[in-house]
């Protein structure tokens, strides 16, 4: 599969991937040639969905440790697909 992406999109993806993989923010800043790490984080880096879900799950486990509810896993809610027309309940 070949997909062309622009340089700007590549830089956002590059920065976000480095941060998601645990790279030091200062290292990412310097690799991106940014003047400040704040700019790197605020403009070029996005939190991954997986990281946000894991953070939410940790809060559930802290808030409800003895309730037996810590085992509740946050459910993924995807928007319905709209690919080829109207989706009925039978299609889901």
N, C-alpha and C positions, 0 to 999 in steps of 0.2 A: 504494500500500500504506500503510495506516495502522496503526501499532502504538503503543500507549500505553506509555510507560515512566515510572517514578517519578522524582521529583526526585533521590533518592539515587543511582539508577543513572545518571542524566544527569550528575551531578557526577563520578562515577568515570570515565565515558566521556570527558567534557570534559577532565579532568586528564590521562588517559592519552594522548589524542589530541594535546594540546598538547606533551607531552613527546616523543612519537613523532615529531612534526614539527620537533623541534629547538629548541623554545622554552626559554628560560632558566628554570631551576628557581625562581629568585627571583621572576620575573614570574608564573609559574604559582601560586606560593604566595600572592602578593598578589591575583591574580584570584580565587582560591578563598577569600580572607579567612582564611587560616590563620595561626596565630601563629608557626609554624616551617616551614621547607622540609622538614625531616625528617619531620614529620607528613604533609605533602603527598605525599612520595615513598613512605613506608612504608604509609600507609593508603589513599590515593586513586589511586595510579598503579601500573599494571601494565606490564611489558615486553611488547611485541608479539611474536608468534611470528616474524614476519619479522626483527625486530631480533635475536632470540636465534639464529636460524639463521645470519644474517650474521656474528655474533660467533663462532659455532662454526666457520664456514668460514674466518675470518681466522686462527684458531688452527691449523687444519689446514695452511694455507698457510705459517705461520711454522714449524711443527714439521717439515714435510716439503717444504721448498722444492726440493731437488735430487733427490728420489726419483721425480719424475714423477707423484707422487700428489697434488700440489697441485691438479690438475685434477679430483680427485674432488669431486663435489658431494654434500652431505649430502642424503639422500633423505627425502622427507616420508612419514611413516607415520601415516596416519589410522586411527582405529579403524573396524572394519567397521560398515557401516550395519545397523541393525536396525529397518527401517521396516515391512515387511509380512510378517514371518515368518522362517523359516530361510533363510539364504543358503547356497548350495552353491558349490563351487569354480567351477562353470560360470558362476555369476552374477557372479563377480569379474573 
